[in-house]
Every structure is written in structure tokens, then in C-alpha cells.
Amino acid sequence: MREISQEILDHMPDPIAKMVWEKWIEDGKARLKTPHNEAQKCQAMAR
């Protein structure tokens, strides 16, 4: 499973790459890492 920190995701300059990561997180293929390096699955946010 892929992991990315929220800070990196928030400051990603490429909007397409950010959308891909968000889709992976939504599909359960990726996890967000907390500032304390604890990985967690995230629920997709309603848009």
C-alpha cells in the first residue's frame, strides 16, 4: 500500500497528481500518514 503525508498532499504542485493520490486514498489503495508517522486509512470526504 502506498503512503503519503497530509502535508505533502496539501502542498502538491501538480493538480493531476493530487487527484490521483486522492482517488487512491478513496479507493483504499493509499493511506495518509499523520505528523507522528502513524499511518491511517481515511474516509473519502463528500464533495
N, C-alpha and C positions, 0 to 999 in steps of 0.2 A: 504494500500500500504506500502511496506517495504521501508526503507530509510537507506542509508549508506553514510558516508562522503568519499570524494575523497581520503583523507589522509589514511584512514583505508583501502580502496580498493587498493591503491598503495602499501601498506606495508603488505598485507595479505600473511602469510607464506604458506598457503595451496593453491596450484595452482588449484585444483579442485573446491574449494570453490570460488575462484576468478572468474573462468569460469562460475559458477552458477550465481553469482551476475551479471556478465556482460551480461549473457543471459537474466536475469530478467529485467535489465535496457533496453536492446534492445527490449524486448517484451512489455515494458511499465508496467511491474509489480513492478518495483522498481524505486526509484528516488535517485539521488546524492544530498547530502547536501553540500552547499558552506561553506567556512570557517566562514561565518557570520550566519550560521544556516538557510539559506534560501534554501528551497527545490526547485529543478527544475527538469523537465523532460529532459533527454538527448537523443540526437540522436545517433544511433549506428555509430561508425566510420568504414569506409571502410578499410578492411584489405588486 
